[in-house]
Amino acid sequence: MTNGITRRAALGGIAAPAIIGLAGAARADARTLKISHQFPGSSGETGDFRDRLCRKFAAEVEKRSNGALKFEIYPNSSLMKTFAQFDALKKGALDMSLYPTTYAGGEIPELNLTFMPAVVTSYEQAYRWKTKPIGKEMTALLEAKGIKIITWLWQSGGVASRGKPVIRPADAKGLKIRGGSREMDMMFKAAGAAASNMPSNEIYISMQTGAIDAAATTSSSLISFKLEELSKGLLSAGGRSFFFVFEPLLMSKSIFDSLAPDQQKLIIEVGEQIEPFGLEGSKNDDKRLSDVYAKAGAQTVEMDQAALDEWTALARESAWKDFAARSASTARFLKMAEEA
């Protein structure tokens, strides 16, 4: 398994044929798959757990396939831009990606449910989706578009702000906020804020330049992108949150279908076996988020039930209502989510 920099170095310059030839000599039938994501890279047992999850997955598949399947990991959207990754998966131009599915909500409106405020309120509920009708239909919807879910991953999060913490809807009034999804943006607009759309790896520069005053994102991204350096306030989940984000490890279905049956089985098995690592990583970052920001001097507040109730009521009247009215399909998906 190599990283993106190593691969680019190998493919550039006069040494490339020799290097590729050596790799081919080592295992003539080996196949290398690329995994791309927008999150920071990691090293060993430290760093963003989402990158570590990709690397653990890759190492285990490579080991159990006896080197027949190898992987190259491209963090920080270093292989291609963040929003381009979903379309590349559909076309088979990208093999795998750990990707927030809500980013594809413009094309597939039902996916906006995977970053819908207040529809998921616990990890237990989130992971129930996998075996409930909502999860099965979401899986079928993605496969019909040429994308296969390999590892389920959900994350909770909070709101970092350049000023005081955004605790209740009233605190958002007049601010420019990165919501992270169409529905989150809609809820913040209903609270009197102006919404701004960008992937999480672009939040830092937007906060630094004052393009936004606050950002809602996962606990892991709030930490990994070092937003505490720019933040004076933080709303942390504190055991409860008004949003959960689906960030699964995805694979191009055409690439998956091109693998041998035993390799397909291995990919699925390892993908499922690594899910507990993802859940543990999410919960660990939720727990340490407040400490990271407090040490940086930010005022940190954990969400209480009263604040969650206010956000939930606002979400129902704005984002939920709009989502249900978009089509019979979105209404049906929302109903399935509520029943999960």
C-alpha positions, 0 to 999 in steps of 0.5 A: 500500500502506498500513498498518493505522493509515492504513486505520483513520483513513480509515474513521473519521470524516466524511472517510471517504467522500471518501478512499474516493472519491478512491481509487476515482477513481484506480483504479475496479477496484482491489482491496485485500487485508489481510495480518495477522500477529503480528510487529512492524512494520518500516520500509524495510530495517530491522525484523522481516524477516517484516513486510518480507517481507509488504511486499515481496510486497505492493509487487511484486504491486501493481507488477506488477498495475498497481495492480489489487491493493493491500494493507494490512499489519497487524502486531502482530495489530492487525487481529485476535487471533493465534489468530483469524487461521487461522479467519478465513482459512478463512472468507474474513474475512481475505485473507492472514496470515503464520502459524505453522501449528502454532497450528492444530494443535488443529483439524488435528493433522497441522499440529503436525508443523510445530513438532515438536522434532527432526523437522527439523534443517536448512533444507535438509531443511525446504525439501525438504518443498515438493516431497516427499510431506509438503509436497504432502500438507500443501498439500492438507490446508490447501487442503481447509480453505480455505487456500492456501500462497503463500510457504514460510518456515521458521525455526530458533530457541533458548531465552531464559531469565530464569536460566541457559541451558537447554542440555540437558533436565536444565536444564529441570527445574522451570522454567515454559517456553513451548514454542510447540507441543503437541509442544514442550510435551510434550517439555519436560514429559518433561524435568520442566518445566511448559509454558505456551501463548501466541503469541510476541507475548505472551512478553515480558509473561509473562517480565516478570511471571514467569509463565514462566521461559523461552521457545522461539521463533524467532531472529527473535522472540527478537530482535524482541520484545526478550526479551534485555531480560529474559533472563540466558541464551540457547541459540542454534542455532549452526548446529544446532537442535532445532526449526524452525518453519513460518511461511508466508504464507497466503491464504484459498482463497476469496479466491484463487479470486475473483481473475482467473486472471492475478492468481492466477498473479501471486500464486503467482509473487511468492510463490515468488520471495520465498522466498529473501528469507525464507530469508536473513532466517531465517539472518541472524537465527540468526547475529546472535542470540548477539551481540544477547543477549551485548551485553545481558549474557546468557550465550549458549551455542550448541547442540552435537551432544551437546545436540542428541542429548539433545533428539532422544532425548527428543523421540522418546520423548515428542512423536514417540511421542504424535503417531504414536499419535494416528491413522493419518494423523498416523503417516503424516505423521510417516513422510513427514517422516522420509523428506523 
